[in-house]
């Protein structure tokens, strides 16, 4: 149950479960190992996770299933850490030059550039130019046809009254 709470990214609940009266009679190295893994998950620390694996190798690797789950947990923690590192680098930061960039791009490229500069945080966001979809034309045609039908129904209703 503790391992499932960790995998569901709810490591804070592990401490509450372990400190309950019923769980106290099951305390031992297995529970301490799960607490160490939960603590590493809560801190999002790969170093603490590796330390927990090194400190409690027998407790954490004695079941084959928990071994694959721990590998999966390590991979997800690694992915989260990489995303946290890459996210600030994914946007280019501009300071007071944002206005000049807007003007320069407007003069040089006109309407060829799709994007947004300085949307609250001084970053730039560029969008790919989307082509016109045939579904859009079909929907417009359907709406126009429905509009004509509603107009005819309205005229017919006026003649009846």
DSSP file (Angstrom, degrees, kcal/mol; ACC not computed):
  #  RESIDUE AA STRUCTURE BP1 BP2  ACC     N-H-->O    O-->H-N    N-H-->O    O-->H-N    TCO  KAPPA ALPHA  PHI   PSI    X-CA   Y-CA   Z-CA
    1    1 A X     >        0   0    0      0, 0.0     4,-1.9     0, 0.0     5,-0.2   0.000 360.0 360.0 360.0 -38.9    0.0    0.0    0.0
    2    2 A X  H  >  +     0   0    0      1,-0.2     4,-1.9     2,-0.2     5,-0.1   0.906 360.0  50.8 -64.8 -40.8    2.9    2.4    0.8
    3    3 A X  H  > S+     0   0    0      1,-0.2     4,-2.4     2,-0.2    -1,-0.2   0.872 108.0  52.8 -66.2 -36.1    4.5    1.7   -2.6
    4    4 A X  H  > S+     0   0    0      2,-0.2     4,-1.9     1,-0.2    -1,-0.2   0.885 107.2  52.0 -67.3 -36.9    1.2    2.4   -4.4
    5    5 A X  H  <>S+     0   0    0     -4,-1.9     5,-2.8     2,-0.2    -1,-0.2   0.892 111.0  48.4 -63.8 -38.6    0.9    5.8   -2.6
    6    6 A X  H ><5S+     0   0    0     -4,-1.9     3,-1.5     1,-0.2     5,-0.2   0.922 111.2  49.3 -66.9 -43.5    4.4    6.6   -3.7
    7    7 A X  H 3<5S+     0   0    0     -4,-2.4    -1,-0.2     1,-0.3    -2,-0.2   0.804 106.1  56.4 -67.5 -29.0    3.7    5.6   -7.3
    8    8 A X  T 3<5S-     0   0    0     -4,-1.9    -1,-0.3    -5,-0.2    -2,-0.2   0.335 120.1-112.7 -81.7   8.2    0.5    7.7   -7.3
    9    9 A X  T < 5S+     0   0    0     -3,-1.5    -3,-0.2     1,-0.1    -2,-0.1   0.885  85.2 120.8  59.1  43.3    2.7   10.6   -6.4
   10   10 A X    > < +     0   0    0     -5,-2.8     3,-1.3    -6,-0.1     4,-0.4  -0.416  19.6 147.2-124.0  53.9    1.2   10.9   -3.0
   11   11 A X  T >>  +     0   0    0      1,-0.3     3,-0.9    -5,-0.2     4,-0.7   0.731  63.6  69.3 -67.9 -19.8    4.3   10.4   -0.8
   12   12 A X  H 3> S+     0   0    0      1,-0.2     4,-0.8     2,-0.2     3,-0.4   0.805  92.8  59.0 -66.1 -27.6    3.0   12.7    1.9
   13   13 A X  H <> S+     0   0    0     -3,-1.3     4,-2.1     1,-0.2    -1,-0.2   0.707  89.8  72.3 -74.4 -19.2    0.3   10.2    2.8
   14   14 A X  H <> S+     0   0    0     -3,-0.9     4,-2.7    -4,-0.4     5,-0.2   0.914  94.6  51.8 -62.7 -42.8    2.9    7.6    3.6
   15   15 A X  H  X S+     0   0    0     -4,-0.7     4,-1.7    -3,-0.4    -1,-0.2   0.892 110.1  49.6 -62.5 -39.2    3.9    9.3    6.8
   16   16 A X  H  < S+     0   0    0     -4,-0.8     4,-0.4     2,-0.2    -1,-0.2   0.886 112.7  46.5 -66.3 -39.2    0.3    9.4    7.9
   17   17 A X  H >< S+     0   0    0     -4,-2.1     3,-1.0     1,-0.2     6,-0.3   0.923 113.3  48.3 -68.3 -44.0   -0.3    5.8    7.2
   18   18 A X  H 3< S+     0   0    0     -4,-2.7    -1,-0.2     1,-0.2    -2,-0.2   0.809 108.3  54.2 -68.7 -30.6    3.0    4.7    8.9
   19   19 A X  T 3< S+     0   0    0     -4,-1.7    -1,-0.2    -5,-0.2    -2,-0.2   0.516  86.0 108.7 -85.0  -2.6    2.3    6.7   12.1
   20   20 A X  S <> S-     0   0    0     -3,-1.0     4,-1.2    -4,-0.4    -3,-0.0  -0.270  81.7-112.3 -70.0 161.1   -1.2    5.2   12.6
   21   21 A X  H  > S+     0   0    0      1,-0.2     4,-0.6     2,-0.2     3,-0.4   0.896 115.6  50.2 -61.0 -42.6   -1.8    2.8   15.5
   22   22 A X  H >4 S+     0   0    0      1,-0.2     3,-0.7     2,-0.2     4,-0.3   0.887 109.5  50.9 -66.2 -37.9   -2.3   -0.2   13.3
   23   23 A X  H >4 S+     0   0    0     -6,-0.3     3,-1.2     1,-0.2     4,-0.2   0.728  93.5  74.8 -73.3 -21.4    0.8    0.4   11.3
   24   24 A X  H >< S+     0   0    0     -4,-1.2     3,-1.1    -3,-0.4    -1,-0.2   0.836  90.7  55.8 -63.1 -31.5    3.0    0.6   14.4
   25   25 A X  T << S+     0   0    0     -3,-0.7    -1,-0.3    -4,-0.6    -2,-0.2   0.712 106.8  51.4 -74.4 -16.8    2.9   -3.1   15.0
   26   26 A X  T <  S+     0   0    0     -3,-1.2     5,-0.3    -4,-0.3    -1,-0.2   0.343  81.6 131.6 -96.1   6.0    4.3   -3.7   11.5
   27   27 A X    <   +     0   0    0     -3,-1.1     2,-0.3    -4,-0.2    -3,-0.0  -0.250  26.7 107.3 -63.4 146.9    7.2   -1.3   11.9
   28   28 A X  S  > S-     0   0    0      1,-0.1     4,-2.2     0, 0.0     5,-0.2  -0.968  84.2 -51.7 169.9-168.4   10.6   -2.6   10.9
   29   29 A X  H  > S+     0   0    0     -2,-0.3     4,-2.2     1,-0.2     5,-0.1   0.820 128.0  58.1 -65.4 -30.1   13.2   -2.2    8.2
   30   30 A X  H  > S+     0   0    0      2,-0.2     4,-1.9     1,-0.2    -1,-0.2   0.931 109.9  43.5 -63.6 -44.2   10.6   -2.8    5.4
   31   31 A X  H  > S+     0   0    0     -5,-0.3     4,-2.4     2,-0.2    -2,-0.2   0.890 112.3  53.0 -68.4 -39.8    8.6    0.2    6.6
   32   32 A X  H  X S+     0   0    0     -4,-2.2     4,-2.2     1,-0.2    -1,-0.2   0.886 107.7  52.2 -62.7 -37.7   11.7    2.3    7.1
   33   33 A X  H  X S+     0   0    0     -4,-2.2     4,-2.2     2,-0.2    -2,-0.2   0.922 110.2  47.5 -63.7 -44.0   12.7    1.5    3.5
   34   34 A X  H  X S+     0   0    0     -4,-1.9     4,-2.6     1,-0.2    -2,-0.2   0.877 110.4  52.7 -65.1 -37.0    9.4    2.7    2.2
   35   35 A X  H  X S+     0   0    0     -4,-2.4     4,-2.4     2,-0.2    -1,-0.2   0.897 109.1  49.8 -64.4 -38.9    9.6    5.8    4.3
   36   36 A X  H  X S+     0   0    0     -4,-2.2     4,-2.1     2,-0.2    -2,-0.2   0.902 112.3  47.0 -66.4 -40.5   13.0    6.6    2.9
   37   37 A X  H  X S+     0   0    0     -4,-2.2     4,-2.3     2,-0.2    -2,-0.2   0.907 112.8  49.7 -66.7 -41.2   11.7    6.1   -0.7
   38   38 A X  H  X S+     0   0    0     -4,-2.6     4,-2.6     2,-0.2    -2,-0.2   0.895 109.9  51.2 -63.7 -40.1    8.6    8.3    0.1
   39   39 A X  H  X S+     0   0    0     -4,-2.4     4,-2.2     2,-0.2    -1,-0.2   0.912 110.8  48.1 -63.6 -42.3   10.8   11.0    1.5
   40   40 A X  H  X>S+     0   0    0     -4,-2.1     5,-2.3     1,-0.2     4,-0.9   0.891 112.7  49.2 -64.7 -39.0   13.0   10.9   -1.6
   41   41 A X  H  <5S+     0   0    0     -4,-2.3    -2,-0.2     2,-0.2     3,-0.2   0.896 109.9  50.7 -67.2 -39.8    9.9   11.1   -3.8
   42   42 A X  H  <5S+     0   0    0     -4,-2.6    -2,-0.2     1,-0.2    -1,-0.2   0.899 115.7  41.9 -64.5 -40.3    8.5   14.0   -1.8
   43   43 A X  H  <5S-     0   0    0     -4,-2.2    -1,-0.2    -5,-0.2    -2,-0.2   0.612 104.6-132.5 -79.1 -12.1   11.8   15.9   -2.2
   44   44 A X  T  <5 +     0   0    0     -4,-0.9     2,-0.6     1,-0.2    -3,-0.2   0.893  53.8 153.3  57.4  42.2   12.1   14.8   -5.8
   45   45 A X     >< -     0   0    0     -5,-2.3     4,-1.7     1,-0.2    -1,-0.2  -0.896  37.0-172.1-110.4 114.0   15.7   13.9   -5.0
   46   46 A X  H  > S+     0   0    0     -2,-0.6     4,-2.6     2,-0.2     5,-0.2   0.830  90.5  58.2 -68.8 -31.6   17.3   11.2   -7.1
   47   47 A X  H  > S+     0   0    0      2,-0.2     4,-2.2     1,-0.2    -1,-0.2   0.928 107.7  45.0 -64.0 -45.7   20.3   11.3   -4.7
   48   48 A X  H  > S+     0   0    0      2,-0.2     4,-2.3     1,-0.2    -1,-0.2   0.862 111.9  54.1 -65.4 -35.0   18.1   10.5   -1.7
   49   49 A X  H  X S+     0   0    0     -4,-1.7     4,-2.1     2,-0.2    -2,-0.2   0.934 110.0  45.6 -64.3 -46.0   16.4    7.8   -3.8
   50   50 A X  H  X S+     0   0    0     -4,-2.6     4,-2.1     1,-0.2    -2,-0.2   0.875 111.6  53.4 -64.2 -36.4   19.7    6.2   -4.6
   51   51 A X  H  X S+     0   0    0     -4,-2.2     4,-2.5     2,-0.2    -2,-0.2   0.894 107.9  50.3 -65.0 -39.4   20.7    6.5   -0.9
   52   52 A X  H  X S+     0   0    0     -4,-2.3     4,-2.4     2,-0.2    -2,-0.2   0.903 110.7  49.4 -65.1 -40.4   17.5    4.7    0.1
   53   53 A X  H  < S+     0   0    0     -4,-2.1    -2,-0.2     1,-0.2    -1,-0.2   0.873 114.2  45.7 -65.2 -36.3   18.3    1.9   -2.4
   54   54 A X  H >< S+     0   0    0     -4,-2.1     3,-0.6     1,-0.2    -2,-0.2   0.858 115.0  46.9 -74.2 -35.2   21.8    1.6   -1.1
   55   55 A X  H 3< S+     0   0    0     -4,-2.5    -2,-0.2     1,-0.2     2,-0.2   0.874 125.5  27.8 -74.3 -37.9   20.7    1.7    2.6
   56   56 A X  T 3X S+     0   0    0     -4,-2.4     4,-1.9    -5,-0.2    -1,-0.2  -0.466  70.7 144.1-122.5  59.2   17.9   -0.9    2.2
   57   57 A X  H <> S+     0   0    0     -3,-0.6     4,-1.7     1,-0.2    -1,-0.1   0.910  75.8  46.3 -67.8 -39.8   18.9   -3.2   -0.7
   58   58 A X  H  > S+     0   0    0      1,-0.2     4,-0.7     2,-0.2    -1,-0.2   0.919 114.7  46.4 -68.1 -43.0   17.4   -6.4    0.8
   59   59 A X  H  4 S+     0   0    0      1,-0.2     4,-0.2     2,-0.2    -1,-0.2   0.870 118.6  40.4 -68.4 -37.1   14.1   -4.8    1.8
   60   60 A X  H  < S+     0   0    0     -4,-1.9    -1,-0.2     1,-0.2    -2,-0.2   0.725 121.6  38.4 -87.7 -21.4   13.5   -3.0   -1.5
   61   61 A X  H  < S+     0   0    0     -4,-1.7    -1,-0.2    -5,-0.2    -2,-0.2   0.310  85.2  93.2-113.3   9.7   14.7   -5.7   -3.9
   62   62 A X  S  < S+     0   0    0     -4,-0.7     2,-0.5    -3,-0.2    -1,-0.1   0.753  83.2  58.6 -77.2 -20.0   13.5   -8.9   -2.3
   63   63 A X  S  > S-     0   0    0     -4,-0.2     4,-1.5    -3,-0.2    -1,-0.1  -0.936  76.7-146.6-108.5 128.3   10.3   -8.8   -4.3
   64   64 A X  H  > S+     0   0    0     -2,-0.5     4,-1.7     1,-0.2     5,-0.2   0.871  98.0  54.3 -60.7 -38.3   10.7   -8.8   -8.1
   65   65 A X  H  > S+     0   0    0      1,-0.2     4,-2.2     2,-0.2    -1,-0.2   0.914 106.2  50.8 -63.7 -43.6    7.6   -6.6   -8.6
   66   66 A X  H  > S+     0   0    0      1,-0.2     4,-2.6     2,-0.2    -1,-0.2   0.831 105.7  58.4 -65.7 -28.8    8.8   -3.9   -6.3
   67   67 A X  H  X S+     0   0    0     -4,-1.5     4,-1.9     2,-0.2    -1,-0.2   0.937 109.0  42.5 -65.0 -45.9   12.1   -3.9   -8.1
   68   68 A X  H  X S+     0   0    0     -4,-1.7     4,-2.1     2,-0.2    -2,-0.2   0.862 114.3  52.3 -69.2 -33.8   10.4   -3.1  -11.4
   69   69 A X  H  X S+     0   0    0     -4,-2.2     4,-2.6     2,-0.2    -2,-0.2   0.907 109.1  49.7 -66.5 -41.2    8.2   -0.5   -9.7
   70   70 A X  H  X S+     0   0    0     -4,-2.6     4,-2.5     2,-0.2    -2,-0.2   0.872 109.5  51.4 -66.2 -36.3   11.2    1.2   -8.1
   71   71 A X  H  X S+     0   0    0     -4,-1.9     4,-2.3     2,-0.2    -1,-0.2   0.911 111.3  48.2 -64.7 -40.7   12.9    1.3  -11.5
   72   72 A X  H  X S+     0   0    0     -4,-2.1     4,-2.4     2,-0.2    -2,-0.2   0.901 111.0  50.6 -64.5 -41.0    9.7    2.9  -13.0
   73   73 A X  H  X S+     0   0    0     -4,-2.6     4,-2.5     2,-0.2    -2,-0.2   0.905 109.6  50.8 -63.2 -41.8    9.6    5.4  -10.1
   74   74 A X  H  X S+     0   0    0     -4,-2.5     4,-2.5     1,-0.2    -2,-0.2   0.922 110.3  49.7 -61.5 -43.8   13.3    6.3  -10.7
   75   75 A X  H  X S+     0   0    0     -4,-2.3     4,-2.4     1,-0.2    -2,-0.2   0.902 111.7  47.6 -63.1 -41.3   12.6    6.9  -14.4
   76   76 A X  H  X S+     0   0    0     -4,-2.4     4,-2.4     2,-0.2    -1,-0.2   0.889 112.3  49.3 -69.0 -37.3    9.6    9.1  -13.6
   77   77 A X  H  X S+     0   0    0     -4,-2.5     4,-2.4     2,-0.2    -2,-0.2   0.902 111.6  49.7 -65.7 -39.5   11.6   11.1  -11.0
   78   78 A X  H  X S+     0   0    0     -4,-2.5     4,-2.5     2,-0.2    -2,-0.2   0.915 110.9  49.8 -63.1 -43.2   14.4   11.5  -13.5
   79   79 A X  H  X S+     0   0    0     -4,-2.4     4,-2.5     2,-0.2    -2,-0.2   0.912 110.6  49.6 -62.3 -43.2   11.9   12.7  -16.2
   80   80 A X  H  X S+     0   0    0     -4,-2.4     4,-2.2     1,-0.2    -2,-0.2   0.910 111.6  48.9 -62.8 -42.2   10.4   15.2  -13.8
   81   81 A X  H  X S+     0   0    0     -4,-2.4     4,-1.7     2,-0.2    -2,-0.2   0.904 111.4  49.1 -65.4 -40.6   13.8   16.5  -12.9
   82   82 A X  H  X S+     0   0    0     -4,-2.5     4,-2.8     2,-0.2     5,-0.2   0.908 111.2  49.8 -65.2 -40.7   14.8   16.9  -16.5
   83   83 A X  H  X S+     0   0    0     -4,-2.5     4,-2.4     1,-0.2    -1,-0.2   0.893 108.9  52.6 -63.1 -38.8   11.6   18.7  -17.3
   84   84 A X  H  X S+     0   0    0     -4,-2.2     4,-0.6     1,-0.2    -1,-0.2   0.849 113.5  44.0 -65.9 -33.1   12.2   21.0  -14.4
   85   85 A X  H  < S+     0   0    0     -4,-1.7     4,-0.5    -5,-0.1     3,-0.2   0.901 117.8  43.1 -76.1 -42.1   15.7   21.8  -15.8
   86   86 A X  H >X S+     0   0    0     -4,-2.8     4,-1.0     1,-0.2     3,-0.9   0.815  96.0  77.1 -76.7 -31.4   14.7   22.2  -19.4
   87   87 A X  H >< S+     0   0    0     -4,-2.4     3,-1.0     1,-0.3     4,-0.4   0.875  95.1  46.1 -53.3 -48.3   11.5   24.2  -18.8
   88   88 A X  G >< S+     0   0    0     -4,-0.6     3,-0.6     1,-0.2    -1,-0.3   0.809 112.6  52.9 -65.9 -24.6   13.2   27.6  -18.2
   89   89 A X  G <4 S+     0   0    0     -3,-0.9    -1,-0.2    -4,-0.5    -2,-0.2   0.624  91.5  75.2 -83.2 -11.9   15.5   27.0  -21.1
   90   90 A X  G << S+     0   0    0     -3,-1.0     2,-0.4    -4,-1.0    -1,-0.2   0.648  93.0  57.6 -77.4 -13.1   12.6   26.4  -23.5
   91   91 A X  S <  S-     0   0    0     -3,-0.6     2,-0.5    -4,-0.4    34,-0.1  -0.941  82.5-129.4-117.3 138.8   11.7   30.1  -23.7
   92   92 A X        -     0   0    0     -2,-0.4    32,-0.6    32,-0.4     2,-0.4  -0.736  25.6-138.7 -85.7 131.3   14.0   32.9  -24.8
   93   93 A X  B     -A  123   0A   0     -2,-0.5     2,-0.4    30,-0.2    30,-0.2  -0.746  20.3-176.0 -94.8 135.3   14.0   35.7  -22.3
   94   94 A X        -     0   0    0     28,-2.1    -2,-0.0    -2,-0.4    24,-0.0  -0.958   5.5-165.7-125.0 147.0   14.0   39.3  -23.4
   95   95 A X  S >  S-     0   0    0     -2,-0.4     3,-1.0     3,-0.0    -1,-0.1   0.497  70.6 -23.0 -99.3-115.8   14.3   42.3  -21.1
   96   96 A X  T >  S+     0   0    0      1,-0.2     3,-0.5     2,-0.1     4,-0.3   0.540 123.0  77.6 -77.6  -5.1   13.5   45.8  -22.3
   97   97 A X  T 3>  +     0   0    0      1,-0.2     4,-2.4     2,-0.1    -1,-0.2   0.424  62.4  97.5 -85.3   2.2   14.1   45.0  -25.9
   98   98 A X  H <> S+     0   0    0     -3,-1.0     4,-2.3     1,-0.2    -1,-0.2   0.912  82.8  49.8 -59.0 -44.2   10.8   43.2  -26.4
   99   99 A X  H <> S+     0   0    0     -3,-0.5     4,-2.2     1,-0.2    -1,-0.2   0.910 111.0  49.1 -62.6 -42.0    9.1   46.3  -27.9
  100  100 A X  H  > S+     0   0    0     -4,-0.3     4,-2.8     1,-0.2    -1,-0.2   0.879 109.4  52.7 -65.6 -36.4   12.0   46.8  -30.4
  101  101 A X  H  X S+     0   0    0     -4,-2.4     4,-2.7     2,-0.2     5,-0.3   0.914 107.9  51.6 -63.4 -42.4   11.8   43.1  -31.4
  102  102 A X  H  X S+     0   0    0     -4,-2.3     4,-2.3    -5,-0.2    -2,-0.2   0.942 113.4  43.7 -59.3 -47.5    8.1   43.5  -32.1
  103  103 A X  H  X S+     0   0    0     -4,-2.2     4,-2.4     2,-0.2    -2,-0.2   0.918 113.8  50.2 -65.3 -43.5    8.7   46.5  -34.3
  104  104 A X  H  X S+     0   0    0     -4,-2.8     4,-2.7     1,-0.2     5,-0.3   0.922 113.4  45.1 -63.0 -44.1   11.7   45.0  -36.1
  105  105 A X  H  X>S+     0   0    0     -4,-2.7     4,-2.8     2,-0.2     5,-0.8   0.888 112.0  52.2 -67.5 -38.0    9.8   41.8  -36.8
  106  106 A X  H  X5S+     0   0    0     -4,-2.3     4,-0.9    -5,-0.3    -2,-0.2   0.901 114.8  42.8 -64.4 -39.1    6.7   43.7  -37.9
  107  107 A X  H  <5S+     0   0    0     -4,-2.4    -2,-0.2    -5,-0.2    -1,-0.2   0.905 121.6  38.7 -71.8 -42.1    8.9   45.7  -40.3
  108  108 A X  H  <5S+     0   0    0     -4,-2.7    -2,-0.2    -5,-0.2    -3,-0.2   0.904 133.2  18.2 -77.8 -42.5   11.0   42.9  -41.6
  109  109 A X  H ><5S-     0   0    0     -4,-2.8     3,-1.9    -5,-0.3     2,-0.3   0.597  79.8-166.1-110.2 -13.6    8.4   40.1  -41.9
  110  110 A X  T 3<<S-     0   0    0     -4,-0.9     3,-0.5    -5,-0.8    -1,-0.2  -0.445  75.3 -15.1  63.0-123.1    5.1   41.8  -41.9
  111  111 A X  T 3  S+     0   0    0     -2,-0.3    -1,-0.3     1,-0.2    -5,-0.1   0.208 113.6  96.0 -99.0  16.3    2.4   39.2  -41.3
  112  112 A X  S <  S+     0   0    0     -3,-1.9     2,-0.5    -6,-0.1    -1,-0.2   0.708  70.7  75.0 -78.2 -18.9    4.6   36.2  -42.0
  113  113 A X        -     0   0    0     -3,-0.5     2,-0.5    -8,-0.1    15,-0.1  -0.825  62.7-165.5 -99.8 127.2    5.5   35.6  -38.3
  114  114 A X        +     0   0    0     -2,-0.5    13,-2.3    13,-0.4     2,-0.3  -0.952  44.9  76.8-109.2 123.9    2.9   34.0  -36.1
  115  115 A X  E     -B  126   0B   0     -2,-0.5     2,-0.4    11,-0.3    11,-0.3  -0.989  66.2 -96.7 167.4-169.5    3.6   34.3  -32.4
  116  116 A X  E     -B  125   0B   0      9,-2.8     9,-2.8    -2,-0.3     2,-0.4  -0.997  21.3-155.6-144.6 133.6    3.6   36.4  -29.3
  117  117 A X  E    S-B  124   0B   0     -2,-0.4     7,-0.2     7,-0.2     3,-0.2  -0.918  74.2  -0.4-110.8 137.7    6.4   38.4  -27.7
  118  118 A X        +     0   0    0      5,-2.6     2,-2.6    -2,-0.4    -1,-0.2   0.880  66.6 179.7  61.7  44.1    6.5   39.4  -24.0
  119  119 A X  S    S-     0   0    0      4,-0.7    -1,-0.2    -3,-0.2     5,-0.0  -0.404  74.3 -56.2 -79.2  68.3    3.2   37.8  -23.0
  120  120 A X  S    S+     0   0    0     -2,-2.6    -1,-0.2    -3,-0.2    -2,-0.0   0.006 141.6  54.3  90.5 -30.0    3.5   38.8  -19.4
  121  121 A X  S    S-     0   0    0      2,-0.1   -27,-0.1     0, 0.0    -1,-0.1   0.306 108.5-107.7-123.6   9.9    6.9   37.2  -18.7
  122  122 A X  S    S+     0   0    0      1,-0.2   -28,-2.1   -29,-0.1     2,-0.2   0.655  77.5 125.8  77.4  14.1    9.1   38.6  -21.4
  123  123 A X  B     -A   93   0A   0    -30,-0.2    -5,-2.6    -6,-0.1    -4,-0.7  -0.479  55.4-124.4 -99.7 173.1    9.3   35.3  -23.4
  124  124 A X  E     -B  117   0B   0    -32,-0.6     2,-0.4    -7,-0.2   -32,-0.4  -0.946  17.5-169.5-119.8 142.9    8.5   34.6  -27.0
  125  125 A X  E     -B  116   0B   0     -9,-2.8    -9,-2.8    -2,-0.4     2,-0.4  -0.990   6.3-163.3-130.7 122.2    6.1   32.0  -28.3
  126  126 A X  E     -B  115   0B   0     -2,-0.4     2,-0.4   -11,-0.3   -11,-0.3  -0.887   5.3-156.7-109.9 138.0    6.1   31.1  -32.0
  127  127 A X        -     0   0    0    -13,-2.3   -13,-0.4    -2,-0.4     2,-0.2  -0.864  19.7-117.3-113.5 144.9    3.1   29.3  -33.6
  128  128 A X        -     0   0    0     -2,-0.4     2,-0.5     1,-0.1   -15,-0.0  -0.577  37.5-107.0 -76.6 143.2    3.1   27.3  -36.7
  129  129 A X        -     0   0    0     -2,-0.2     2,-0.5   -17,-0.1    -1,-0.1  -0.588  34.7-145.1 -73.4 121.1    1.0   28.6  -39.4
  130  130 A X        -     0   0    0     -2,-0.5     2,-0.1     1,-0.0     3,-0.1  -0.745  10.5-132.8 -91.2 131.8   -2.1   26.4  -39.7
  131  131 A X        -     0   0    0     -2,-0.5     2,-0.4     1,-0.1    -1,-0.0  -0.343  34.6 -87.9 -76.0 163.3   -3.5   25.9  -43.1
  132  132 A X        -     0   0    0     -2,-0.1     2,-0.3     1,-0.0    -1,-0.1  -0.598  44.3-138.7 -76.5 128.0   -7.2   26.2  -43.8
  133  133 A X    >>  -     0   0    0     -2,-0.4     4,-1.1     1,-0.1     3,-0.6  -0.627   9.8-133.7 -88.8 143.5   -9.0   22.9  -43.2
  134  134 A X  H 3> S+     0   0    0     -2,-0.3     4,-2.2     1,-0.2     5,-0.1   0.785 106.2  64.8 -66.5 -25.7  -11.7   21.6  -45.5
  135  135 A X  H 3> S+     0   0    0      1,-0.2     4,-2.6     2,-0.2    -1,-0.2   0.876  96.4  56.9 -63.3 -36.5  -13.8   20.8  -42.5
  136  136 A X  H <> S+     0   0    0     -3,-0.6     4,-2.3     1,-0.2    -1,-0.2   0.926 107.7  46.7 -59.8 -46.0  -13.9   24.5  -41.7
  137  137 A X  H  X S+     0   0    0     -4,-1.1     4,-2.3     1,-0.2    -1,-0.2   0.901 111.9  51.3 -63.8 -40.6  -15.4   25.2  -45.1
  138  138 A X  H  X S+     0   0    0     -4,-2.2     4,-2.3     2,-0.2    -2,-0.2   0.902 109.8  49.4 -63.2 -41.0  -17.9   22.4  -44.7
  139  139 A X  H  X S+     0   0    0     -4,-2.6     4,-2.6     2,-0.2    -2,-0.2   0.911 110.2  50.7 -65.6 -42.3  -19.0   23.7  -41.3
  140  140 A X  H  X S+     0   0    0     -4,-2.3     4,-2.3     1,-0.2    -2,-0.2   0.909 110.5  49.7 -60.9 -41.8  -19.5   27.2  -42.6
  141  141 A X  H  X S+     0   0    0     -4,-2.3     4,-2.2     2,-0.2    -1,-0.2   0.904 111.2  49.2 -63.2 -41.9  -21.6   25.8  -45.5
  142  142 A X  H  X S+     0   0    0     -4,-2.3     4,-2.5     2,-0.2    -2,-0.2   0.907 110.6  50.0 -64.5 -42.2  -23.7   23.8  -43.0
  143  143 A X  H  X S+     0   0    0     -4,-2.6     4,-2.2     2,-0.2    -2,-0.2   0.907 110.6  49.8 -64.4 -41.2  -24.3   26.8  -40.8
  144  144 A X  H  X S+     0   0    0     -4,-2.3     4,-2.1     2,-0.2    -1,-0.2   0.911 111.0  49.4 -63.0 -41.9  -25.3   29.0  -43.8
  145  145 A X  H  X S+     0   0    0     -4,-2.2     4,-2.1     1,-0.2    -2,-0.2   0.911 111.3  49.1 -63.7 -41.7  -27.8   26.3  -44.9
  146  146 A X  H  X S+     0   0    0     -4,-2.5     4,-2.5     1,-0.2    -1,-0.2   0.874 108.6  54.1 -65.1 -36.4  -29.2   26.1  -41.4
  147  147 A X  H  X S+     0   0    0     -4,-2.2     4,-2.3     2,-0.2    -1,-0.2   0.912 108.2  48.9 -63.3 -42.5  -29.5   29.8  -41.3
  148  148 A X  H  X S+     0   0    0     -4,-2.1     4,-2.2     2,-0.2    -2,-0.2   0.898 111.1  50.5 -63.8 -39.8  -31.5   29.8  -44.5
  149  149 A X  H  X S+     0   0    0     -4,-2.1     4,-2.5     2,-0.2    -2,-0.2   0.921 110.5  48.7 -63.9 -43.9  -33.8   27.0  -43.2
  150  150 A X  H  X S+     0   0    0     -4,-2.5     4,-2.3     1,-0.2    -2,-0.2   0.901 110.3  51.9 -63.7 -40.4  -34.4   29.0  -40.0
  151  151 A X  H  X S+     0   0    0     -4,-2.3     4,-2.3     2,-0.2    -1,-0.2   0.917 110.6  47.8 -61.7 -43.0  -35.2   32.1  -42.0
  152  152 A X  H  X S+     0   0    0     -4,-2.2     4,-2.6     1,-0.2    -2,-0.2   0.905 111.4  50.3 -64.8 -41.2  -37.8   30.2  -44.1
  153  153 A X  H  X S+     0   0    0     -4,-2.5     4,-2.4     1,-0.2    -1,-0.2   0.887 109.8  51.2 -63.7 -37.5  -39.3   28.7  -41.0
  154  154 A X  H  X S+     0   0    0     -4,-2.3     4,-2.0     2,-0.2    -2,-0.2   0.921 110.7  47.6 -65.2 -43.9  -39.6   32.2  -39.5
  155  155 A X  H  X S+     0   0    0     -4,-2.3     4,-1.8     2,-0.2    -2,-0.2   0.902 112.4  49.8 -63.8 -40.5  -41.3   33.5  -42.7
  156  156 A X  H  X S+     0   0    0     -4,-2.6     4,-1.5     1,-0.2    -2,-0.2   0.896 109.9  50.7 -64.7 -39.6  -43.7   30.5  -42.7
  157  157 A X  H  X S+     0   0    0     -4,-2.4     4,-1.1     1,-0.2    -1,-0.2   0.859 108.4  52.7 -66.9 -34.7  -44.5   31.1  -39.0
  158  158 A X  H  < S+     0   0    0     -4,-2.0    -1,-0.2     1,-0.2    -2,-0.2   0.879 106.6  52.6 -67.5 -37.2  -45.2   34.8  -39.7
  159  159 A X  H  < S+     0   0    0     -4,-1.8    -1,-0.2     1,-0.2    -2,-0.2   0.845 106.8  53.8 -66.9 -33.0  -47.7   33.9  -42.5
  160  160 A X  H  <        0   0    0     -4,-1.5    -1,-0.2     1,-0.2    -2,-0.2   0.792 360.0 360.0 -72.3 -28.2  -49.6   31.5  -40.2
  161  161 A X     <        0   0    0     -4,-1.1    -1,-0.2    -3,-0.2    -2,-0.2   0.460 360.0 360.0 -95.5 360.0  -50.1   34.2  -37.6
